[in-house]
Amino acid sequence: MSNLPKRLLYSLVITGTVLSPQLSAKDEMVKSIMELRSQVEVLYGQIDENKDVYKSQMKSYALQISDTEAQINRQETSLKLARQNIEETEKKLESLGSATVDLTPIVNESIESLIKEIKAGIPFKVNERVAALLQIKNDLKNGNITQEKALALTWANYDDALRLTKEIGQFKQEITLDGKDTMAKIAKIGSVMMFFATPDDRVGYVKKNGETYNYVVAADKVEREQIIDLFDSLQKQIRTGYFRLPNALLLRGAK
């Protein structure tokens, strides 16, 4: 080594000094590329996960839409049956002809039929609506009103029952929650959904179990927010638009 010319030694030292940083920069570049590839793979994984979540949500929405359409069809069938009952009663009246014929049996039959329908429907002011019909029946029996008046009042209650199947609004009524009666705000979506809010900040919806209806307190945070938003909208007189609501359809087959 000592016999090498000094100029050659200087050249080797300088060359080694230059190559070392070049090799280090190349290693850094390779490392950066590997990290970028790793990040890309993670992003692709997240995209796949998001696709699965999206598909699951779309499937859930499709099921809710199907349930809603089925309930709407049931309600339309119920309306048709109610109209048929009205038409049949009108035909009975026409066949009677004379105004001197006793209308009491027809009035009483119509009242009992409507009471049965109210009790089977959503629990919206059931006691008040039934009491109003029974009052007509008692007044007719006691001679406080004429048969024609009783018939007109009964017909008005039928019209009111039909209106309630389409009405969307906020009301107040007493409900039974956890075995106790409490006054609550009610949000009624026609006759397909019914929500409640109590003074102690409990919110929920009505659920049908067999032939009975129960008030269920919403524990899920998302459901609570959706119900609260509905009450806020109805308070502001907003009754049309797009609302996200818990799946609280009151399925009821027409009989």
ABEGO torsion letter per residue (X at the ends): XAABBAAAAAAAAAAAAAAAAAAAAAAAAAAAAAAAAAAAAAAAAAAAAAAAAAAAAAAAAAAAAAAAAAAAAAAAAAAAAAAAAAAAAAAAAAAAGBAABBAAAAAAAAAAAAAAAAAABBBBGAAAAAAAAAAAAAAAAAGABBAAAAAAAAAAAAAAAAAAAABBBBBBBBBBBGGBBBBBBBBBBEAABBBBBBAAGBBBBBBBBEABBBBBBBABAAAAAAAAAAAAAAAAGBABEBBBBBBABBBBBBX
